[in-house]
Every structure is written in C-alpha cells, then in structure tokens.
Amino acid sequence: MTAFDHLNEIAPLQIWNGVVGRAVNGAEATLAAIELEPSCVVPEHSHANEQTGMLIRGALRFRIGDETKDLVPGSTWVIPAHVPHDVAAGPDGAFLIELFAPPRADWAHLERLDPSPPAGF
C-alpha cells in the first residue's frame, strides 16, 4: 500500500443524486473532494462525523442548524456531529473539499463509479 494517490485515479462514490465524492480514508478522518451538479439539492441530514469544508468552485446555499448562508469560493464551514444540515448548489454546480472525523465508515456501501477526473480538473 502506498501513502500517495491522485484525485483522477480515486473511484468516485455516488453519495446522493447529483453528488459525487472521491474519498481518502485515514485512521482518524476522511478527506473528500465533492462535486455537486448544477442546482443539486442535498436534503437535510445529520451524522456522527464532525464535518469541515471549503468551497473551491461554484456557489452553495448552506444551512447548518438554524443558520443559512450563501457561500462563494474560499468560504469555509464547520458542522458539529449530529447537527442537521442541508445544501443547494448554484446554477453552475460546485466543487468543494471536506474533512470528516471520525472517518465516513457509512460510505463503504456506496456505489463506486469508474475513476475519472473531476469536472474542470
């Protein structure tokens, strides 16, 4: 096993309709590159993982608990464990990086797609 990989070679996971992620799992956390299709909506959900992230490209409307904010590239967020949240991508979609701790063991059952470069990469 190697300590290195490349985003283009990581098998994408179908996380939600319109949401694909490429995950790198360590012993203590999961780092994920996430793509959202234009105008995609991720419904309200929560999980046992703390979630931190940064928007790289596109736009998001993010709700975390009782707070909603329109995000632009460079925006960051922190979602404590078990806090309900939802997100909607803008008309051009979005590309973001997120860190989950502990690792996303619940993603092990997700459909794996053929490796390919993320859009615009």
DSSP file with accessible surface (Angstrom, degrees, kcal/mol):
  #  RESIDUE AA STRUCTURE BP1 BP2  ACC     N-H-->O    O-->H-N    N-H-->O    O-->H-N    TCO  KAPPA ALPHA  PHI   PSI    X-CA   Y-CA   Z-CA
    1    1 A M              0   0  241      0, 0.0     2,-0.3     0, 0.0     0, 0.0   0.000 360.0 360.0 360.0 139.2    0.0    0.0    0.0
    2    2 A T        -     0   0   95      2,-0.2     0, 0.0     1,-0.1     0, 0.0  -0.728 360.0-136.9-104.7 156.1    1.3    3.5   -0.8
    3    3 A A  S    S+     0   0   96     -2,-0.3     2,-0.3     2,-0.0    -1,-0.1   0.496  84.3  72.7 -84.5  -3.7    0.7    6.7    1.1
    4    4 A F        +     0   0  167      2,-0.0     2,-0.3     0, 0.0    -2,-0.2  -0.811  48.8 154.4-118.7 154.3    0.1    8.6   -2.2
    5    5 A D        -     0   0  108     -2,-0.3     2,-0.4     5,-0.0     3,-0.1  -0.905  32.2-121.6-155.7 179.4   -2.8    8.7   -4.8
    6    6 A H    >>  -     0   0   89     -2,-0.3     3,-2.3     1,-0.1     4,-0.6  -0.999  20.5-125.4-134.7 140.3   -4.2   11.2   -7.3
    7    7 A L  G >4 S+     0   0   34     -2,-0.4     3,-1.2     1,-0.3   109,-0.3   0.847 109.9  58.6 -51.7 -39.6   -7.7   12.6   -7.5
    8    8 A N  G 34 S+     0   0   55      1,-0.2    -1,-0.3   107,-0.1   113,-0.0   0.696 107.4  47.8 -65.3 -19.3   -8.1   11.4  -11.1
    9    9 A E  G <4 S+     0   0  134     -3,-2.3     2,-0.5   106,-0.1    -1,-0.2   0.439  85.7 101.9-103.8  -1.2   -7.5    7.8  -10.0
   10   10 A I  S << S-     0   0   18     -3,-1.2   106,-0.5    -4,-0.6    14,-0.1  -0.725  79.8-117.1 -87.0 127.0   -9.8    7.6   -7.0
   11   11 A A        -     0   0   26     -2,-0.5    12,-0.4   104,-0.2   103,-0.2  -0.466  33.1-123.8 -64.3 121.2  -13.1    5.8   -7.7
   12   12 A P        -     0   0    2      0, 0.0   101,-3.2     0, 0.0     2,-0.4  -0.363  18.2-139.8 -66.6 147.1  -15.9    8.3   -7.3
   13   13 A L  E     -AB  21 112A   2      8,-3.3     8,-2.2    99,-0.2     2,-1.2  -0.910  11.3-131.2-106.6 134.5  -18.7    7.5   -4.9
   14   14 A Q  E     +A   20   0A  53     97,-2.3    97,-0.4    -2,-0.4     6,-0.2  -0.716  37.1 167.8 -83.5  97.5  -22.4    8.2   -5.7
   15   15 A I  E     -     0   0A  25      4,-1.6     2,-0.3    -2,-1.2    -1,-0.2   0.923  63.4 -15.1 -81.6 -49.6  -23.2    9.9   -2.4
   16   16 A W  E >  S-A   19   0A  85      3,-1.3     3,-2.3    26,-0.0    -1,-0.3  -0.910  94.6 -67.1-139.5 171.9  -26.6   11.5   -3.4
   17   17 A N  T 3  S+     0   0  152     -2,-0.3    24,-0.2     1,-0.3     3,-0.1  -0.492 128.9   9.9 -62.2 123.9  -28.4   12.1   -6.7
   18   18 A G  T 3  S+     0   0   10     -2,-0.3    19,-2.5     1,-0.1     2,-0.5   0.511 111.2 102.3  83.2   4.8  -26.2   14.8   -8.3
   19   19 A V  E <   +AC  16  36A   5     -3,-2.3    -4,-1.6    17,-0.2    -3,-1.3  -0.976  43.4 176.4-129.0 119.9  -23.4   14.4   -5.7
   20   20 A V  E     -AC  14  35A  24     15,-2.2    15,-3.1    -2,-0.5     2,-0.4  -0.967   7.0-171.1-122.5 136.6  -20.2   12.5   -6.4
   21   21 A G  E     -AC  13  34A   0     -8,-2.2    -8,-3.3    -2,-0.4     2,-0.5  -0.954  18.8-152.6-129.1 149.1  -17.3   12.3   -3.9
   22   22 A R  E     - C   0  33A   5     11,-2.4    11,-2.3    -2,-0.4     2,-0.4  -0.984  27.7-160.3-117.8 116.4  -13.7   11.0   -4.0
   23   23 A A  E     - C   0  32A  19     -2,-0.5     2,-0.5   -12,-0.4     9,-0.2  -0.806  20.0-166.0-110.3 139.9  -12.7    9.9   -0.6
   24   24 A V  E     - C   0  31A  75      7,-3.0     7,-2.8    -2,-0.4     2,-0.5  -0.992  21.8-155.2-117.1 117.9   -9.3    9.4    1.0
   25   25 A N  E     + C   0  30A  94     -2,-0.5     5,-0.2     5,-0.2     2,-0.2  -0.842  16.0 175.4-103.8 130.6   -9.6    7.5    4.3
   26   26 A G        -     0   0   46      3,-3.0    -2,-0.0    -2,-0.5     0, 0.0  -0.563  49.4 -92.8-112.3-176.0   -7.1    7.6    7.1
   27   27 A A  S    S+     0   0   92     -2,-0.2     3,-0.1     1,-0.2    -2,-0.0   0.819 122.9  24.4 -68.6 -29.2   -7.3    6.1   10.6
   28   28 A E  S    S+     0   0  152      1,-0.2     2,-0.3    74,-0.1    -1,-0.2   0.541 125.9  14.6-115.6 -11.9   -8.8    9.2   12.1
   29   29 A A        -     0   0   25     73,-0.2    -3,-3.0    72,-0.2     2,-0.4  -0.989  57.0-127.5-159.2 163.2  -10.6   11.1    9.3
   30   30 A T  E     -CD  25 100A   0     70,-2.7    70,-3.1    -2,-0.3     2,-0.5  -0.987  17.7-159.2-117.7 127.6  -11.9   11.1    5.7
   31   31 A L  E     -CD  24  99A  83     -7,-2.8    -7,-3.0    -2,-0.4     2,-0.4  -0.921  19.3-173.5-102.5 130.4  -10.8   13.8    3.3
   32   32 A A  E     -CD  23  98A   1     66,-3.3    66,-3.0    -2,-0.5     2,-0.6  -0.985  26.9-151.9-134.1 137.5  -13.3   14.1    0.4
   33   33 A A  E     -CD  22  97A   5    -11,-2.3   -11,-2.4    -2,-0.4     2,-0.4  -0.939  30.3-164.3 -99.3 121.2  -13.4   16.1   -2.9
   34   34 A I  E     -CD  21  96A   7     62,-3.0    62,-2.5    -2,-0.6     2,-0.4  -0.924  13.7-164.6-117.7 133.7  -17.1   16.6   -3.6
   35   35 A E  E     -CD  20  95A  34    -15,-3.1   -15,-2.2    -2,-0.4     2,-0.5  -0.966   4.7-166.1-114.7 131.0  -18.8   17.6   -6.9
   36   36 A L  E     -CD  19  94A  12     58,-2.7    58,-2.1    -2,-0.4   -17,-0.2  -0.967  20.8-126.7-114.4 130.9  -22.4   18.9   -6.9
   37   37 A E    >   -     0   0  119    -19,-2.5     3,-2.0    -2,-0.5    56,-0.2  -0.288  50.0 -68.9 -67.0 159.1  -24.3   19.1  -10.2
   38   38 A P  T 3  S-     0   0   80      0, 0.0    -1,-0.2     0, 0.0    52,-0.1  -0.207 118.8  -1.0 -51.8 133.9  -25.9   22.5  -11.1
   39   39 A S  T 3  S+     0   0   83     51,-2.6    51,-0.1     1,-0.2     2,-0.1   0.613  92.4 159.9  59.8  17.9  -28.9   23.3   -8.8
   40   40 A C    <   -     0   0   13     -3,-2.0    49,-2.9    50,-0.3     2,-0.5  -0.398  27.4-150.9 -67.9 143.7  -28.5   20.0   -7.0
   41   41 A V  E     -E   88   0A  97     47,-0.2    47,-0.2   -24,-0.2   -24,-0.1  -0.981   7.5-158.5-121.9 126.3  -30.1   19.8   -3.5
   42   42 A V  E     -E   87   0A   7     45,-3.1    45,-1.6    -2,-0.5     3,-0.1  -0.923  29.5-129.2 -98.1 117.6  -28.8   17.6   -0.7
   43   43 A P  E     -     0   0A  64      0, 0.0    42,-0.1     0, 0.0    45,-0.0  -0.176  36.7 -73.2 -67.5 162.7  -31.7   17.1    1.7
   44   44 A E  E    S+     0   0A 122     42,-0.1     2,-0.3    40,-0.1    42,-0.2  -0.256  70.1 144.3 -54.5 135.3  -31.5   17.7    5.5
   45   45 A H  E     -E   85   0A  46     40,-1.9    40,-2.2    38,-0.1     2,-0.3  -0.950  29.5-155.3-159.5 172.0  -29.4   15.0    7.2
   46   46 A S        -     0   0   63     -2,-0.3     2,-0.3    38,-0.2    35,-0.1  -0.960   9.6-174.2-150.0 164.5  -27.0   14.6   10.1
   47   47 A H        -     0   0   19     -2,-0.3    35,-3.4     2,-0.2    36,-0.3  -0.963  41.0-102.6-155.8 169.2  -24.3   12.2   11.0
   48   48 A A  S    S+     0   0   57     -2,-0.3     2,-0.4    33,-0.2    33,-0.2   0.529  91.1  94.7 -75.9  -6.0  -21.9   11.3   13.8
   49   49 A N  S    S-     0   0   11     31,-0.1     2,-0.2    32,-0.1    -2,-0.2  -0.711  75.4-129.0 -92.3 135.1  -18.9   12.9   12.0
   50   50 A E  E     -F  101   0A  94     51,-3.0    51,-1.9    -2,-0.4     2,-0.4  -0.587  32.2-154.4 -68.7 142.3  -17.7   16.4   12.5
   51   51 A Q  E     +FG 100  79A   9     28,-2.5    28,-3.2    -2,-0.2     2,-0.3  -0.984  19.0 175.6-130.7 121.6  -17.6   18.0    9.0
   52   52 A T  E     +FG  99  78A  42     47,-2.5    47,-2.9    -2,-0.4     2,-0.3  -0.936  15.3 164.4-120.9 148.2  -15.3   20.9    8.0
   53   53 A G  E     -FG  98  77A  11     24,-2.1    24,-1.7    -2,-0.3     2,-0.3  -0.979  29.7-145.8-157.4 170.6  -15.1   22.2    4.4
   54   54 A M  E     -FG  97  76A  85     43,-2.3    43,-2.3    -2,-0.3     2,-0.5  -0.986  24.2-128.7-143.3 132.3  -14.1   24.8    1.9
   55   55 A L  E     +F   96   0A   1     20,-2.4    19,-3.3    -2,-0.3    41,-0.2  -0.695  26.2 176.1 -81.2 125.3  -15.8   25.7   -1.3
   56   56 A I  E     +     0   0A  78     39,-2.6     2,-0.3    -2,-0.5    40,-0.2   0.826  64.7   5.7 -97.0 -42.5  -13.3   25.7   -4.2
   57   57 A R  E    S+F   95   0A  96     38,-2.1    38,-2.5    16,-0.1    -1,-0.3  -0.998 106.8  13.0-146.4 145.1  -15.5   26.5   -7.2
   58   58 A G  E    S-F   94   0A  23     -2,-0.3     2,-0.3    36,-0.2    36,-0.2  -0.559  82.3 -71.0  94.5-157.2  -19.2   27.4   -7.8
   59   59 A A  E     -     0   0A  39     34,-1.3    31,-2.7    -2,-0.2     2,-0.3  -0.987  36.8-169.1-143.4 149.2  -21.8   28.6   -5.2
   60   60 A L  E     -FH  89  71A   6     11,-1.6    11,-3.7    -2,-0.3     2,-0.6  -0.987  19.9-149.2-136.3 147.8  -23.7   27.0   -2.4
   61   61 A R  E     -FH  88  70A 135     27,-2.7    27,-2.1    -2,-0.3     2,-0.4  -0.986  33.5-171.9-110.6 114.1  -26.6   27.9   -0.1
   62   62 A F  E     -FH  87  69A  11      7,-2.7     7,-2.5    -2,-0.6     2,-0.5  -0.904  16.2-166.1-114.9 133.7  -25.7   26.0    3.1
   63   63 A R  E     +FH  86  68A  44     23,-2.8    23,-1.9    -2,-0.4     2,-0.5  -0.985   7.4 179.0-118.2 125.4  -27.9   25.6    6.2
   64   64 A I  E >   -FH  85  67A  35      3,-2.9     3,-2.3    -2,-0.5     2,-0.2  -0.982  66.1 -47.8-124.7 113.5  -26.3   24.3    9.4
   65   65 A G  T 3  S-     0   0   18     19,-3.0    21,-0.0    -2,-0.5    14,-0.0  -0.429 125.3 -19.5  60.6-121.1  -28.7   24.1   12.3
   66   66 A D  T 3  S+     0   0  176     -2,-0.2     2,-0.5    -3,-0.1    -1,-0.3   0.316 120.3  92.2 -98.4   5.9  -30.6   27.4   12.4
   67   67 A E  E <   -H   64   0A 138     -3,-2.3    -3,-2.9     2,-0.0     2,-0.4  -0.892  50.8-173.9-110.5 131.2  -28.0   29.4   10.3
   68   68 A T  E     +H   63   0A  78     -2,-0.5     2,-0.3    -5,-0.2    -5,-0.2  -0.965   8.4 172.2-121.7 139.9  -28.2   29.7    6.5
   69   69 A K  E     -H   62   0A 129     -7,-2.5    -7,-2.7    -2,-0.4     2,-0.5  -0.999  32.4-127.9-148.1 142.2  -25.5   31.4    4.3
   70   70 A D  E     -H   61   0A  95     -2,-0.3     2,-0.3    -9,-0.2    -9,-0.2  -0.813  36.2-153.4 -87.0 126.1  -24.8   31.8    0.6
   71   71 A L  E     -H   60   0A  11    -11,-3.7   -11,-1.6    -2,-0.5     3,-0.1  -0.792  15.3-171.8-110.6 146.5  -21.2   30.7    0.0
   72   72 A V    >   -     0   0   90     -2,-0.3     3,-2.6   -13,-0.2   -17,-0.3  -0.788  50.6 -60.0-123.1 165.5  -18.6   31.7   -2.6
   73   73 A P  T 3  S+     0   0   75      0, 0.0   -17,-0.2     0, 0.0    -1,-0.1  -0.206 126.6  31.3 -50.7 134.6  -15.2   30.1   -3.4
   74   74 A G  T 3  S+     0   0   51    -19,-3.3   -18,-0.1     1,-0.4     2,-0.1   0.144  87.9 130.6  98.7 -16.7  -13.0   30.4   -0.3
   75   75 A S    <   -     0   0   26     -3,-2.6   -20,-2.4   -20,-0.2    -1,-0.4  -0.399  39.5-161.9 -68.0 146.4  -15.9   30.1    2.1
   76   76 A T  E     -G   54   0A  91    -22,-0.2     2,-0.3    -3,-0.1   -22,-0.2  -0.829   7.8-169.0-124.9 165.4  -15.5   27.6    4.9
   77   77 A W  E     -G   53   0A  15    -24,-1.7   -24,-2.1    -2,-0.3     2,-0.4  -0.985  13.0-154.8-151.8 157.4  -17.8   25.8    7.3
   78   78 A V  E     -G   52   0A  84     -2,-0.3   -26,-0.2   -26,-0.2   -28,-0.0  -0.989   9.5-171.0-134.6 125.8  -17.8   23.6   10.4
   79   79 A I  E     -G   51   0A   0    -28,-3.2   -28,-2.5    -2,-0.4     3,-0.1  -0.961  18.2-140.3-118.6 111.8  -20.6   21.2   11.2
   80   80 A P    >   -     0   0   65      0, 0.0     3,-1.6     0, 0.0   -31,-0.1  -0.275  41.1 -77.5 -63.8 158.3  -20.5   19.6   14.6
   81   81 A A  T 3  S+     0   0   40      1,-0.2   -33,-0.2   -33,-0.2   -31,-0.1  -0.224 114.4  12.1 -54.7 141.5  -21.5   16.0   14.9
   82   82 A H  T 3  S+     0   0  128    -35,-3.4    -1,-0.2   -33,-0.2   -34,-0.1   0.497  88.6 134.7  69.4   9.9  -25.3   15.3   14.8
   83   83 A V    <   -     0   0   38     -3,-1.6   -36,-0.2   -36,-0.3    -1,-0.2  -0.775  58.6-119.8 -90.2 125.6  -26.3   18.8   13.7
   84   84 A P        +     0   0   50      0, 0.0   -19,-3.0     0, 0.0     2,-0.3  -0.366  43.4 164.3 -63.5 141.6  -28.9   18.8   10.9
   85   85 A H  E     -EF  45  64A   4    -40,-2.2   -40,-1.9   -21,-0.2     2,-0.3  -0.982  18.6-174.7-154.2 157.3  -27.8   20.5    7.7
   86   86 A D  E     - F   0  63A  44    -23,-1.9   -23,-2.8    -2,-0.3     2,-0.3  -0.957   8.0-160.0-148.3 165.0  -28.7   20.8    4.0
   87   87 A V  E     -EF  42  62A  14    -45,-1.6   -45,-3.1    -2,-0.3     2,-0.4  -0.997   7.6-159.8-150.3 147.2  -27.1   22.4    1.0
   88   88 A A  E     -EF  41  61A  32    -27,-2.1   -27,-2.7    -2,-0.3   -47,-0.2  -1.000  20.2-135.4-129.1 131.5  -28.1   23.6   -2.5
   89   89 A A  E     - F   0  60A   8    -49,-2.9   -29,-0.2    -2,-0.4     5,-0.1  -0.521  24.4-114.1 -81.1 153.2  -25.7   24.1   -5.3
   90   90 A G  E >   -     0   0A  14    -31,-2.7   -51,-2.6     3,-0.4     3,-2.0  -0.074  43.8 -81.3 -74.7-176.7  -25.8   27.2   -7.5
   91   91 A P  E 3  S+     0   0A 101      0, 0.0     3,-0.1     0, 0.0    -1,-0.1   0.680 131.3  46.6 -66.3 -17.0  -26.6   27.2  -11.3
   92   92 A D  E 3  S-     0   0A 148      1,-0.4     2,-0.0   -55,-0.1    -2,-0.0   0.283 110.2-124.9-104.0   8.2  -23.0   26.2  -12.2
   93   93 A G  E <   -     0   0A   2     -3,-2.0   -34,-1.3   -56,-0.2    -3,-0.4  -0.309  27.6-101.4  77.3-166.3  -22.7   23.4   -9.6
   94   94 A A  E     -DF  36  58A   7    -58,-2.1   -58,-2.7   -36,-0.2     2,-0.4  -0.995  15.8-155.7-157.7 152.2  -20.0   23.3   -7.0
   95   95 A F  E     +DF  35  57A   7    -38,-2.5   -39,-2.6    -2,-0.3   -38,-2.1  -0.999  29.7 163.2-130.1 128.9  -16.6   21.7   -6.2
   96   96 A L  E     -DF  34  55A   5    -62,-2.5   -62,-3.0    -2,-0.4     2,-0.4  -0.939  33.1-132.4-144.9 162.5  -15.5   21.5   -2.5
   97   97 A I  E     -DF  33  54A  58    -43,-2.3   -43,-2.3    -2,-0.3     2,-0.3  -0.975  27.6-177.5-118.0 132.3  -13.2   19.8   -0.2
   98   98 A E  E     -DF  32  53A  15    -66,-3.0   -66,-3.3    -2,-0.4     2,-0.4  -0.973  17.2-153.1-133.4 149.6  -14.4   18.3    3.1
   99   99 A L  E     -DF  31  52A  72    -47,-2.9   -47,-2.5    -2,-0.3     2,-0.4  -0.981  12.8-166.5-120.0 129.2  -12.9   16.6    6.1
  100  100 A F  E     -DF  30  51A   3    -70,-3.1   -70,-2.7    -2,-0.4   -49,-0.2  -0.965  12.7-137.3-117.5 132.8  -14.9   14.2    8.2
  101  101 A A  E    S+ F   0  50A  36    -51,-1.9   -51,-3.0    -2,-0.4   -72,-0.2  -0.994  87.2  29.6-136.5 128.9  -13.8   12.9   11.7
  102  102 A P  S    S-     0   0   74      0, 0.0   -72,-0.2     0, 0.0   -73,-0.2   0.651 116.1 -89.9 -66.5 177.1  -14.1   10.1   12.5
  103  103 A P        -     0   0   36      0, 0.0     2,-1.9     0, 0.0     3,-0.2  -0.115  39.6-103.4 -56.2 154.3  -13.8    8.5    9.0
  104  104 A R    >   +     0   0   22      1,-0.2     3,-1.6    -4,-0.2     4,-0.2  -0.498  50.1 163.4 -81.1  75.6  -17.0    8.0    7.0
  105  105 A A  G >   +     0   0   82     -2,-1.9     3,-1.7     1,-0.3     4,-0.2   0.824  69.5  68.7 -62.2 -28.2  -17.4    4.3    7.5
  106  106 A D  G >  S+     0   0   72      1,-0.3     3,-0.6    -3,-0.2    -1,-0.3   0.657  87.4  66.9 -69.5 -11.8  -21.1    4.6    6.3
  107  107 A W  G X  S+     0   0   18     -3,-1.6     3,-1.6     1,-0.2    -1,-0.3   0.581  74.2  90.0 -82.7  -7.2  -19.8    5.4    2.8
  108  108 A A  G <  S+     0   0   78     -3,-1.7    -1,-0.2     1,-0.3    -2,-0.1   0.813  86.4  50.3 -60.7 -28.4  -18.4    1.8    2.4
  109  109 A H  G <  S+     0   0  149     -3,-0.6    -1,-0.3    -4,-0.2    -2,-0.1   0.546  86.5 114.6 -87.9  -6.3  -21.7    0.6    0.9
  110  110 A L  S <  S-     0   0   29     -3,-1.6     2,-0.2     1,-0.1   -95,-0.1  -0.289  77.8 -96.0 -69.1 150.9  -22.0    3.4   -1.7
  111  111 A E        -     0   0  126    -97,-0.4   -97,-2.3     1,-0.1     2,-0.5  -0.415  36.5-142.0 -64.2 132.9  -21.8    2.7   -5.4
  112  112 A R  B     -B   13   0A 137    -99,-0.2   -99,-0.2    -2,-0.2     2,-0.2  -0.862  14.5-156.4 -99.4 130.6  -18.4    3.2   -6.9
  113  113 A L        -     0   0   51   -101,-3.2     3,-0.1    -2,-0.5   -93,-0.0  -0.506  35.3 -77.7 -96.9 169.5  -18.1    4.7  -10.3
  114  114 A D        -     0   0  141     -2,-0.2    -1,-0.1  -103,-0.2  -104,-0.1  -0.451  58.3 -99.2 -66.8 137.2  -15.3    4.4  -12.8
  115  115 A P        +     0   0   72      0, 0.0  -104,-0.2     0, 0.0  -106,-0.1  -0.296  59.3 150.0 -57.4 139.2  -12.3    6.7  -12.0
  116  116 A S        -     0   0   55   -106,-0.5  -106,-0.1  -109,-0.3     3,-0.1  -0.960  50.6 -83.6-162.7 158.1  -12.3    9.9  -14.0
  117  117 A P        -     0   0   74      0, 0.0     3,-0.1     0, 0.0  -109,-0.1  -0.403  51.3-106.1 -67.4 143.2  -11.1   13.4  -13.5
  118  118 A P    >   -     0   0    3      0, 0.0     3,-2.0     0, 0.0   -23,-0.0  -0.321  53.7 -77.1 -60.4 155.2  -13.5   15.8  -11.6
  119  119 A A  T 3  S+     0   0   61      1,-0.3    -3,-0.0    -3,-0.1     0, 0.0  -0.291 118.8   9.4 -56.1 131.1  -15.2   18.3  -13.9
  120  120 A G  T 3         0   0   78      1,-0.2    -1,-0.3    -3,-0.1     0, 0.0   0.618 360.0 360.0  75.2  11.5  -12.9   21.2  -14.8
  121  121 A F    <         0   0  132     -3,-2.0    -1,-0.2  -113,-0.0     0, 0.0  -0.713 360.0 360.0 -97.8 360.0   -9.8   19.4  -13.3
